[in-house]
Amino acid sequence: MSSHRPNDGIATDAAHSTKRSVTEHQGIDIQTGERLFYKNLGNQTVNIGEFLAVVDAAKYIIENDFQPRVIYTDSVTAITWFRNKKTASKKRNKELQKAEVFLKLFAADIDTITIKHWDNKKWGETPADFGNK
């Protein structure tokens, strides 16, 4: 893995506030810093938020022919679920079901997208970080 901080692709992140019972996620264009998408998911888990952020980044790449076709997340769980095209969450909801269906239906396209782990130790927080730690 390169020790140089990535300078293009889409960075994703999620945050959960127990105080407000809200999980939210977003995707940021690493090169420009522009927010590409944001969603308030209601009361979910961080893993669900991280996974849905990656799926939304994949949708964004496919719908907008975004280049490079690279997604970064600091969530190993989200990477695993994305690669498996299936979550291991005990919490079932429509958003998760739709995400799994999307990943399977668009598998040929999805498999052309690279997903990489964002190394917080080497590069600092992902550009999509919500900054509420």
N, C-alpha and C positions, 0 to 999 in steps of 0.2 A: 504493500500500500504506500502510496506517495505521501511524503510529509508536507507537501505543498497543499495549501487550502484550495479546494475546488473553486473555479471562477466562472463556471457555467453549469446549467442544468436547473432543476427545480428542487428547492429545499422545502421539506414539509415538517410540521411539528403540531403537537396537540397539547392542550393544558386542561386540567380539571380543577375546578374550584369547589371544594366541599362546602365552603361557606355559602356560595350561591347555588350549589347543586347544578353546575353548568360545565359541560365539556365542549371545547371549541377547537377547531383546527384551521390551518391555513397553509397555503403554498406560496413561496416567494421565488421569483426569477433571480437566481444567484447573481447573474451578470448585471442586471439593472436595479435590483432591489425592489422591483414592482411586485405588489401583492396580486397574485393571479386568481386566487379564490380564498374565500373564508366561509366557515359554516359554524353556527351554533347548533350543537347536536342534542341539547337538552342534558339530562342527567345520565351520562354513560360512564365508561371507564377510560383511563388514559390509553390503554391498549387499543380499545375500539376506536378512539379518536385518531391515534397514530395510524392505524390500518386504513381508516376511511380517508385520511389525508393522502396517503399514498395512492389509493384507488382514484381519488379525485384528481391527483396529479397525472395519473395514467390517462384518465378521460380527457384532461386538458391537452396533453401531448397529442392524443389521437385526433381530437376535434379541431385543433389549431395547427397541426403539423409542426409542433414545437421542436426545435433543434437546440442542443443535442437531446436525444431521447434518453435522458438520465435523470433519475430521481434519487435524492439523498434523504435519509431519515436516520435519526440516532436510535431508533427503536428496532432491536433485533427481532422482537415479536412481530412487528409489522412486516419486516422483510420476509420472515418465515411464512406468515399467513398469505402474503402477496404471492410468493413463489409457489405455495401449495394451492393457491386459488381457493382457499378455505380457511376459515377461522377456527380457533380452538376455544372460543369464548362460550361460557355457559349461559351468558346473557343473550337471548335471541331477540332480534328486532328486525323490522322491515329494512332498515338501512343496511344491516349486515347481509341479509338475504339478497337484496338487490345487488350489493357489491360482489358477492360470490357469483351470482348469475352473470353479471357483466364480465367478470374476469374469465369465466368459462366460455361465454359466447364470443368474446373478442380475443380468445387465446392466441390466435395467430398474430394479431397486432401486439398484444400484451407481451408476448415472448420476444419482441424486437426492442423492448424497453429495458434498459439496464437499471437495476436498483442497487444502490451502494450504501454502505454504512457511513454515516457522518461521524467522524472521530472527534468528539468534544474535547478530549485531552490534548490532541495535537492542534486543532483548528479553532477551539472556542465553541460557544453555542452556535447552533445552526442559525442562519439568517431568518428562519421562520419562528425562532424561539419567541415565546410570549413575554419573557422576562419577569415572571412572577415567582421565581424561586426564592 
